[in-house]
Amino acid sequence: MSTSDHTTPPATTSTAPAPPAGSPASEAHPRFAAALDALGLDVEVRRFPDATRTAAEAAAAIGCALAEIVKSLVFAADGVPVLVLMDGSSRVDVERVRQELGAEKVVRADAALVRETTGYAIGGVPPFGHATRTRVLADRGLLEHGVVWAAAGTPHTVFPLDPKTLIGHAGGTLVDVRERTA
């Protein structure tokens, strides 16, 4: 997929019932579990007793490298929400996001906009299964891993998936928006 490719994300306002208790997806937020079901994805959702709100907390709980965590970050580009998927060891370069979108101004979204846009609280935002259709930018660095881990709709849950599949289901456009190190 080139940086100009953009696929419209699948509709995620499914009214599918939540999976039965005890099924792998039953640990996920009900909206996200319904999105998994609608996509036909059978993934292991892990629940942790303590919140994994930060990438470092999630990596420690899972036992994976920090870079294998997917951060789902919401920004407002000229007031329009956009989701950026970034590996856990990198930071988003807001100027690169602004240039990619051709926006005048890009700022980090506040908690209210994150919840309104995605339907989830900060720390539990999954890469897809959102309340609204939102443009998604996925940093190319995610493709450096065989498997990545993302939030499953709560600060206590995560799931693994190969990055190409994850980006595809998120409707993401591959971009280079991580901060460059000197």
Disulfide bonds with the S-S distance in Angstrom:
none
